[in-house]
Amino acid sequence: EWPEDAQVRETIVLGIYGRVFDSAAGGSIPLVVERKDMVCGPPPCSPPWVDISADCEVLMSPNGNDREVWISLTPVGGEAQSFGMAYFYRITPRGSGNPVVTDLRSDNTLAATAPNVYAFEYNLTLLCDAFQSMLDRDGFLSADSLEAWARDPTDVNGDGVVDSADLAWFADRMDR
């Protein structure tokens, strides 16, 4: 539950090795959150990474746990948002300059100034059970995945019903 609006949100929880804080005053979140579509059109299949950081909110030290960072999509019209199914996600610390200075900083160290966090990269996928059996060798959903779905249709668009809307979901994303 997010304290500022008491909403239950779909949340990615990052476990961080040590205590951290956001050193940037306002503006962007201290992480870069990107996603890449798992559904492929015609080969070669290499969808681009899309930065969705501006659509995300971060909660630092939730419930007093200063070794966690929570990420959720910003509610729209007071409604919690879903990250969406069938995407690869990549999360890294936001940084700038040369040498790079990260916005996410280590806290409660003996250093004179708060040091950068170590450059990490979290990679994850959010899949419903329906997708697990449809991934091809490369980990993408492809024309072969559509054929597998046609043999054993399941709800892939998350509306709770197996129908033509699920086929349309595949068709729309295969055309990209």
PyMOL commands that set and color helices and strands:
alter all, ss='L'
color gray80, all
select helices_A, chain A and resi 53-55+62-64+129-132+143-151+164-174
alter helices_A, ss='H'
color red, helices_A
select strands_A, chain A and resi 12-15+20-22+31-37+50-51+56-60+68-73+87-93+95-96+101-102+104-106+122-125
alter strands_A, ss='S'
color yellow, strands_A
deselect
rebuild
show_as cartoon
